[in-house]
Amino acid sequence: MLEFEMRLGSVQDVQDFVDIASTRPFAITVRDERNKISADSFMELFCLDFTRPLRVVCDCSEEELNRLRWDLDRFVVK
């Protein structure tokens, strides 16, 4: 499992994230302190605490993670 942190600040950010995540052939989970949500579930993502960075957990190769991070660059916490 490979991980990184990101921030989502608007409904449009959530939609853009789901659009990108749902095209990947591997499992992506988004977590906050209390919840664990599938990245392709638009409505469930709103259960997360957006005031803090979210942890994105991917079941993929390092190369796949790097491509995903590239596509999600505007959300990635650096």
C-alpha positions as CSV (number, residue, x, y, z in Angstrom):
1,M,0.0,0.0,0.0
2,L,1.3,3.4,-1.0
3,E,0.1,6.7,0.5
4,F,0.1,10.4,0.2
5,E,-1.8,13.4,1.7
6,M,-4.1,15.7,-0.1
7,R,-6.6,18.5,0.5
8,L,-10.0,19.0,-1.1
9,G,-11.6,22.4,-0.7
10,S,-14.8,22.5,-2.7
11,V,-17.5,20.3,-4.2
12,Q,-15.8,20.8,-7.6
13,D,-12.5,19.5,-6.1
14,V,-14.3,16.4,-4.9
15,Q,-15.9,15.8,-8.3
16,D,-12.5,16.3,-10.1
17,F,-10.8,13.9,-7.6
18,V,-13.5,11.2,-8.1
19,D,-13.3,11.6,-11.9
20,I,-9.6,11.0,-11.8
21,A,-9.6,8.2,-9.2
22,S,-12.4,6.3,-10.8
23,T,-10.3,5.8,-14.0
24,R,-7.6,3.9,-12.2
25,P,-7.6,0.1,-12.3
26,F,-6.5,-0.3,-8.7
27,A,-8.1,0.3,-5.3
28,I,-7.9,3.9,-3.8
29,T,-9.1,4.7,-0.3
30,V,-9.4,8.1,1.3
31,R,-9.1,8.4,5.1
32,D,-9.5,11.0,7.8
33,E,-9.1,10.4,11.5
34,R,-12.3,8.3,11.7
35,N,-13.5,7.3,8.3
36,K,-12.3,5.1,5.4
37,I,-14.0,5.8,2.1
38,S,-13.6,4.4,-1.4
39,A,-12.2,7.2,-3.7
40,D,-14.9,6.6,-6.4
41,S,-17.8,7.3,-4.0
42,F,-18.7,11.0,-4.5
43,M,-21.4,11.1,-1.8
44,E,-19.5,9.1,0.8
45,L,-16.4,11.4,0.5
46,F,-18.5,14.2,2.2
47,C,-18.4,12.1,5.4
48,L,-14.7,13.1,5.6
49,D,-13.2,16.0,7.6
50,F,-12.0,18.5,4.9
51,T,-10.5,20.8,7.5
52,R,-7.4,18.6,7.7
53,P,-5.3,16.8,5.1
54,L,-6.8,13.5,3.9
55,R,-4.7,10.3,3.5
56,V,-5.0,8.6,0.1
57,V,-4.0,4.9,0.2
58,C,-3.4,3.1,-3.1
59,D,-3.0,-0.6,-3.8
60,C,-0.7,0.0,-6.8
61,S,2.9,0.1,-8.0
62,E,5.2,3.1,-7.4
63,E,4.9,4.0,-11.0
64,E,1.1,4.0,-10.9
65,L,1.2,6.1,-7.7
66,N,3.5,8.7,-9.4
67,R,1.1,9.0,-12.3
68,L,-1.9,9.4,-10.0
69,R,0.0,12.0,-7.9
70,W,0.8,13.9,-11.2
71,D,-2.8,13.9,-12.2
72,L,-3.9,15.0,-8.7
73,D,-1.0,17.5,-8.2
74,R,-3.2,20.5,-7.3
75,F,-4.6,18.5,-4.4
76,V,-1.4,16.9,-3.1
77,V,0.0,18.3,0.2
78,K,3.7,19.1,-0.4
